[in-house]
Amino acid sequence: MSTPTFVIAARITPRPGIDRVAPAEYFSGAALRQAAVEAETAGAAFVLLDDELDTAPASGPAAGRLSALQTAAWLGPRTSSVGLVPTLRTTHTEPFLMGTESASLDWATHGRAGVVFAPSLGADAAANVGRRAAPSPEAAWAETADVIDVVRRLWDSWEADAEIRDQTTGRFVDRSKLHYVDFSGTDSAGEEFTVKGPSIVPRPTQGHLPVFVERTADVSLEDLRAAVEHADAVLLPVESVGPETLTVLEWNPSARVFVVIDADSAALDPELVASWVQVGVSGVVLETGPYDVELAIRAAAGVIPELVGTDPAPTEGSTLRERLGLPRAKNRYANA
């Protein structure tokens, strides 16, 4: 697999206090659809769709929000090349469900899906769900690492050619190509959880969806260490990208590192991008919100080609793993 070029992506979810989206435009999906299409037209590798489990109206245009995963599935047939990467919250969601939902999303997008696995640290989300108290960052990220591990096992529980659809014998699958998952982990409350397989959804189109984790301002990178080791891509804030990129690549040398930066910032310049590339950064995620996405991406692309080139125009049918320079995922159970 050749080294990928420096790629540009966008986070298109409405930003609290910045993007004023009419409720009808938001809940109909019109704003996010337009943003995804603009990102695709401008050549973005992928778009991020955030999600939360609280009900705080400040994080959306009304008291409520669209499911990121369901929105990504809806955007699948309405786009053709851009990657669609929703957030799945690991603290209050069943791991088996995350495994089946994400695999289904990859089928719906023909291999253009990724997923950001992230815990829910807030008391509002804990109260809204009502299952357990808000966790500590350390415990929540340890659980997230376990969730990533078992979801990957569920994706592997079907071999790629498990479906045979043999009408003569009436067999839909070759059961020798389905594999039993028996996983035990520790949740953020310190209690054991178990997941049994195989999955009920066939192996994703990409084998494994690209797995992202994000270091935000409210946690330390050390809290994410186990999750980083399981991830394909790590999102880092621009303020600390230099030293933290080196740490991430020490923990996981094959990870792709992306800098998250406000699209309105004047900080994106050739010298800065050159310094990022030198320490191993693979691309940038622009915090655009749903408006002026194409303009922001094209402006960033105007800065970057002089140094590293941008991601070439994708072709319909290319997968997100291919766009990110990731190899085809191996199945841990095949020929075991």
MARROLO-458871 format. One record per residue: residue in three letters; x, y, z of N, C-alpha, C, CB in turn. Coordinates in steps of 0.05 Angstrom, whole numbers, plus 5000, padded with zeros to 4 digits. Glycine has a CB too. Example, Ala and Ser with C-alpha at 12.3 -4.5 7.8 and 13.67 -1.06 7.14 Angstrom:
<recs>
ALA526448865156524649105156526449345156522649115181 SER525749555142527349795143525850015157528249885114 
</recs>
This chain:
<recs>
MET501749765000500050005000501850255000498150005025 SER501450424981503050664979502250865001502850794952 THR504151045007503651245027501451435017506151405035 PRO499351485033497151655023498051945022494751625041 THR496852095004497352385003495852515027496352504976 PHE496652755032495352915053492452965046496853185058 VAL490652875062487752895055486353115072486452625060 ILE484153205061482553415073479753295079482353665056 ALA478753345103476053255110474653475125476252995128 ALA472153435131470553645144468653525165468853805123 ARG468253675186466253605206463853785201467353645236 ILE461653665193459353825182457053855202458353705157 THR457253735225455153765245454954055254455653575269 PRO452454165258452254445267453754495293449254515271 ARG455254705294456854775318455254945337459454925309 PRO455154875363453655025382454455315383453954895410 GLY452455495382452955775384454155905360454755825407 ILE454555745338455855855314453955825290458455715308 ASP453155585285451455525261448455535269452155255249 ARG447055725258444255765264442655625242443456065267 VAL441755385247440355225227437455215235441554935225 ALA435755275216432855255221432054965227431155365197 PRO430354925247429654645254428754485231427554645275 ALA427054595213426054445190428354365172423954615175 GLU430254545168432554485151434354265163434154745145 TYR434554275190436254075204434853805205436854175232 PHE432453795215431153535219430253405193428753565238 SER429953545172429453425146431853305134428253625127 GLY434253375144436753275133437853455111436453005124 ALA436353665103437153825080439853955084434954035075 ALA440254065108442754205113445154015112442754345141 LEU444953785124447153595124447553475097446653375145 ARG445353425082445653325055447153515038442953255043 GLN446453775039447853975023450753985031446554245027 ALA451353975057454153985066455753745056454253995096 ALA454553505057455953265048456453285017454353015054 VAL454553375002454853404973457053604967452153484960 GLU457053834981459154034977461853924983458554284995 ALA462053775005464653655013465553454991464453505040 GLU463753304981464453114959465353264934462052934953 THR463853464927464553624903467353744905462453844898 ALA468053834929470653964934472953764937470554134958 GLY472253504938474353294939475053204967476753394926 ALA473353264987473953175014474052865016471853275034 ALA475852765032476152475035473752365051478752395049 PHE472952505071470652415088469452655103471652195108 VAL467052605113465852805131465252665158463252915119 LEU465552815179464852715206462052815214466952815227 LEU460552635227457952695237457952645267455652525222 ASP457752845283457852815312455252715323458553085325 ASP455352605347452952525361453352545391452152235353 GLU451252585406451252585435448852445445451352885446 LEU448852375471446552235483445052415502447451985497 ASP445852665505444352845523442152975507446253055536 THR440653155519438453295506438853595505435753225519 ALA441353675510441953965512441354105485444854015520 PRO439554295485438854435460441154605449436454605464 ALA443054665465445254835456446954695435447054915479 SER446854425434448554285415447154225388449554025427 GLY444854335384443354305359441554535355441854035359 PRO440054545333438254765327435654745343437654775298 ALA435254525357432754495373433354295395430354405355 ALA431454245412431754065434431653775424429554105456 GLY433853695413434053425401436053435378431353325391 ARG436753195368438653185346438152935330441553195357 LEU439152935306439052705289441152495298439452775260 SER440552245295442552035300444652055278441151755300 ALA447152065287449352085267449451835249452052125281 LEU449151605261449351355245447051335225449351115263 GLN444651395234442351385216442551595194439751415231 THR443651825201443952035181446051945160444852305194 ALA448251825170450251725151449051515132452651605166 ALA447451335143446151135125444251275105444550935142 TRP442851485113441151625095442751775074439351835111 LEU445051875081446752015062448151825042448852185077 GLY448351575049449751385032448851385003449351105043 PRO446251344997445351344970445151624958442751204967 ARG445551834974445352104964448052224958443952274985 THR450152064962452952134955454151904940454652214981 SER456551944929457751724913460651674919457451794885 SER462051854931464951814935465951894963466451954914 VAL464752084976465752185001465251985023464452455009 GLY467251955041466951775064465051895084469651725077 LEU463451725098461551805118462251685145458651725109 VAL462951855164464051765190462451865213467051845192 PRO460551715223458951805246460351735272456151685245 THR459551865294460451805321458551605333460652055338 LEU459651395346458051205362459051235391458350915352 ARG457251275409457851315437457951055452455851505451 THR460250985464460750725474459750675503463650665473 THR459350895518458750865546456050745552459051135560 HIS454050825537451350735542450050575520449650985548 THR451650485501450650335478451750045479451350475451 GLU450049855472450949575472453049525451448549385469 PRO455349395457457349345437456449185414459749215451 PHE454748985419453748815397452248985377452048585407 LEU450649165387449049345370450849515353447149515387 MET453049625365454849795350456249635328456949915369 GLY456749375333457949205313456149165289458748945325 THR453549105294451749055273450949315258449248915283 GLU450549525273449849785260452049885241449149995281 SER454449865251456749965234457149795210459249975251 ALA456849525213457149355189454949415169457049055198 SER452449455179450249525161450849785146447649545176 LEU451949985160452650245148454650205126453750435169 ASP456650025129458549985109457349865084460849805119 TRP455349685087453949585064452349805051452049345073 ALA451049975067449350185055450850385040447750325078 THR453450425047455050625033456950505013456650785054 HIS456750245009458550104990461450144997458050204961 GLY462050115023464850125032465950405037466449995012 ARG464250605041465250875045464850965074463751075027 ALA464350775092463750845120466250815138461550685131 GLY466350985158468250955180466551005205470651155178 VAL467850985229466451045253468351155274465150785264 VAL467351365288468751485311467651355336468551795312 PHE469251205350468351095376469151285398469550815381 ALA467151375414467751565435465951515459467351855424 PRO466951565483465251525507463451775511466951475531 SER461451735529459851965538460652025566456751895536 LEU461852265570462952335596461152515613465652465593 GLY459052625601457452825614455252705632456253005595 ALA454552855653452452775671449752795657452352955696 ASP449352975637446853005623446252745607446853245604 ALA448252645594447952395578447252165597450452325562 ALA448652145620448151935639445251945649450151945662 ALA444352195655441652225666439552165644441252505676 ASN440152235620438252185598437951895592439252325572 VAL440151745593439951455588438951305613442651345579 GLY440051385636439051275661440151005668436151255660 ARG442250915656443350645662445450655684444550525637 ARG447150865684449350885703450251165706451750705694 ALA451851225726452851495730454951565709454051525759 ALA455551825707457551915688460251795697457752225687 PRO461851685678464351555685466651745686464951335665 SER468851655697471351805695472451765667473451715716 PRO474051965657475251925630476951675628476952165624 GLU478451615648480151385647478551125643481951365672 ALA476451095660474850855658473250835632472850835681 ALA472251075623470651075598472351015574469351355595 TRP474751105573476451045550477550765551478751245549 ALA477950655575478650365576476350195565479350285606 GLU473850265572471550125561471450155531468950225574 THR472050395521471950445492473950265478472550735486 ALA476350225489478350045477477249765475480950045493 ASP475849675497474649405496472549385475473549335524 VAL470949595472468749595452469949575424467049855455 ILE472049735418473349715392474349435387475649915390 ASP475549315407476549035404474348845397477948955430 VAL472148855412470048655407468548715381468048645431 VAL468148965374466849025349468548925325466449335346 ARG471148945327472848835306472548535305475748905310 ARG472248405327471848115328469148035315471948005357 LEU467048195320464448145308464648185277462348335319 TRP466048385268466448415239467748175227468048675233 ASP469648055242471147825233469647565235473747795247 SER467347565250465947315256464647195231463847365277 TRP464347355210463547245184466047275165461047405172 GLU466747055152468747075131467347205106469946795124 ALA469047325089467947475067466147305048470147595051 ASP466747045046465246865028463446675044467146705011 ALA462546765068460746595084458046555071460446715111 GLU457046755056454446735043454746565018453347015036 ILE453246345016453446184992450746174977454245895000 ARG448546224991445946244978445446004959445646514963 ASP445845774970445545524954442645434954447345294966 GLN441245484932438445414930438045114929437245544905 THR439944974919439644684917439444554944442044564901 THR441144644963441144524990439644695009444044494999 GLY438744925001437245105019439045235040435144945033 ARG441645255035443445375054444045665046446045215056 PHE443745845065444446125060447446175065442746315077 VAL448446045086451246095093452745825096451446245120 ASP455345835093457045615099457845645128459645595080 ARG456745485146457045525175459945495184455245345190 SER461645365167464445335174465945605172465845125157 LYS464645795159465846065155464646275174465546155126 LEU463046185193462046355215463546275240458946325219 HIS464346465256466146415278464946525304468946535273 TYR465346375325464146445351465846645366463746185368 VAL464546855375465847065391464947025420465247355381 ASP466847015438466246985467468047185481466646695477 PHE467047425484468747645494467847745521468647885474 SER469747795539469247925565470848175567469847725588 GLY469548395576470848645580469948775606470348835556 THR470949015611470149165635468949425627472649205654 ASP466549485637465249735629466249965647462149705632 SER465150195641466150435655465350455684465250685641 ALA463550275693462750255721464350045735459750195723 GLY466249915721467949715734466649435734468549795761 GLU464449395719463149145719463748995693460149175722 GLU463748725694464248565671461948575651464848275679 PHE462648585625460548555605461548335586459948815590 THR459648195574460347975556458948015529459647705568 VAL460147925508458947935481459347665468460248165464 LYS457247555458457347295444456747335415455347095457 GLY458047185398457647205369457046935357460047325356 PRO456846905331457647105311455647335309457946975285 SER456447535293454647755287452247665271456147975271 ILE450247835270447847765254447847925227445347835269 VAL450148065222450448205196453048105183450548515201 PRO453048055158455447955144457848145147454947905115 ARG460148045142462648195144462348455127465148035134 PRO463248685139462948935124464348925097464149165140 THR463549095079464649115052467749155053463449345036 GLN468649325072471549375074472949175092471949655086 GLY471548975102472748795122472548925149475748735115 HIS473949135154473649305178473249585169476149285196 LEU471349725180471050015176473550155188468450125188 PRO474550365176476550525190475550615217477450765173 VAL477050565238476250635265477750885274476850405285 PHE476251095281477451345290476951375321476151585275 VAL478851515334478451615361479451905362480051435383 GLU478352055380479052345381479852425409476652515371 ARG482152565410482952685436481852965437486152685439 THR480053005456478753265460479953405484475753235463 ALA479153655488480453825508479953725537479554105506 ASP477853565541477053485568478453225577474153455570 VAL480153115561481552865568484552885561480352615555 SER486152725574488952715567489452495546490752665592 LEU491552525531492152315511492652055524494552405494 GLU493852055547494451805561491951645567495951865587 ASP489651775572487151635577486351475552484951835584 LEU487151565528486351435503488251215494486151645482 ARG490351165509492550995498491550725488494550955520 ALA489950585503489050325494487250345469487550175516 ALA485550555468483850595445485550675421481850815451 VAL487650835424489350905402490750665391491551115412 GLU491450475408492850235399490950055382493850075422 HIS488350085386486349935370485350085345484049855388 ALA486050335343484850505322486350505296484650795332 ASP485050595275486350645249487050935245484550555226 ALA485551115258486051405255485551545281484251515232 VAL487051755286486851905311486552195304489351855330 LEU484552325316484052605312485252765336480952665309 LEU486852965330488253115351487553415348491253065350 PRO487453555370486953855368489453985358486153965396 VAL489154205344491354345331493354445352490354575314 GLU492454505376494154635396496454445405492554705420 SER496054185403498054005413498953785393497053865439 VAL498453845368498853635348501653535345497853725321 GLY503653715348506453635344507353415362508253875348 PRO507553465389508453255407506553015409508853365434 GLU503953065407502052845410502052665385499252955415 THR502652765362502952595338505152395342503352765313 LEU507452485353509652315358508952095378512052475368 THR507452165398506551965418504651765406505252105442 VAL502751865390500851685377502251485360498751835361 LEU504151575344505551395325507551215339507051565304 GLU508351285363509951105380508150875389511251255403 TRP505750935398503850735407502750565385501550865423 ASN502250685362500950555339502250655313497850595339 PRO504450545304505950645281504350655255508350485277 SER502250495253500650485228498250675228499750205222 ALA497850825250495550995252495851235233495251095281 ARG493551335224493451585209492651805229491351565185 VAL494052025229493552245248492452485233496152325263 PHE490252585243488852815230488753045250486052745220 VAL489353285241489153525257486353645254491353735248 VAL485053705276482453835276482854135280480553715298 ILE481854285260482354575261479754725252484754655244 ASP479254945264476955115257477355215228476655355276 ALA475355175211475555255183475855555181473055165168 ASP474955705201475155995200477856105209473056125217 SER479555925218482156005229484056075206483355775246 ALA485756275211487756355192490356205196488256655194 ALA490256005214492755865221493755665200492355725247 LEU492055595181492855395162494555525140490355255149 ASP497155485141498955605122501055385114500355855132 PRO502455425091504255225082506455135102505655325057 GLU507555325116509655255135508555075158510955505147 LEU506155145167504954985188504354705178502355115198 VAL503154685154502654415143505154265139501154445116 ALA507254395130509854255127510854135153511954445115 SER510554295175511454195201509753955210511254415222 TRP507153955204505453725211506353485195502553795205 VAL506853515170507553285153510153165163507853375123 GLN512053335172514653235181514353055205516453465187 VAL512353095222512052925246510152695241511053095269 GLY508952675217507352445210504352485208507752245230 VAL503452735206500652795203499752715175500053095208 SER497352585173496352485147494252675135495052225151 GLY493152865150491053035138489953225159488852865126 VAL487953365150486653575166483653535165487453855158 VAL482353575188479353585189478553865196478253385211 LEU477053995177476154265181473554275195475954405153 GLU473354425217470854465231469254675216471354555261 THR467654575197466154755180463254805189466154655152 GLY462054615203459154625205457854565178458154895217 PRO455254605175453954525150454054735128451154465156 TYR455254965133455155185113457955245102453955435125 ASP458055335077460555415063462655195064461655665076 VAL461754945063463654725065465454705040462054455067 GLU464354735017465954714992468054944992464154734967 LEU467255185000469055405000471355355019467555665008 ALA470755255043472855205063474854995053471655115089 ILE473754775041475554565032477254655009473854315023 ARG476154804990477754904968479855104977475955034946 ALA479155264997481155455008483455305021479855635029 ALA482855085036485054925048486654795026483854725067 ALA485354685006486754554984488654744970484854434964 GLY487955004969489655194957492255244972488255454954 VAL492255174998494655205014496454965012493955255043 ILE495254725011496654475015498154364991494754275025 PRO497154384966498454254943501354334939496954304919 GLU502054574946504854664941506854494956505054954949 LEU505954374978507754214995507453914992507354295023 VAL505053824994504653534996502653414976503853465023 GLY501353584961499253484944496753414959500253234929 THR494553414947492053334960491153064951489853544955 ASP489252954965488052704958486952714929485852624978 PRO487752534911486752544884483752504884488052334867 ALA482452614863479552594860478752304862478552724834 PRO476852234880476151954883474451864860474651914909 THR474451604856472651484836470451344851474151284818 GLU468151334838465851194851466550904853463251234834 GLY466150794877466850524882469350494899467250374857 SER470950704903473250684920472350694949475250914915 THR473750534966472950524994474350735011473550235006 LEU473350775035474650965053477450865061472951015078 ARG477650605066480350495072482350565050480150185077 GLU481450535026483250605003483950905003482050524977 ARG482051075009482551355009484551435031479951515014 LEU484551285053486351335075489051185073485051275101 GLY489351025053491750875050492050635068494151055054 LEU489750535078489750305096489450045080487450335116 PRO490949835088490649585074488049445080492949405082 ARG487349255063484949095068485248955094484548885045 ALA483248955111483348835137483448535135481048935155 LYS485248405150485348115151483248015171488248025159 ASN482347775167480447645185481947475204478247485169 ARG481747535230483347385250482547095252483047515277 TYR480147025243479146745246479546575221476246755253 ALA479846705198480046545173482646385174479946735148 ASN482346135167484645945166486145915193486646035145 ALA484645985215485945975241486145685250484346135262 
</recs>
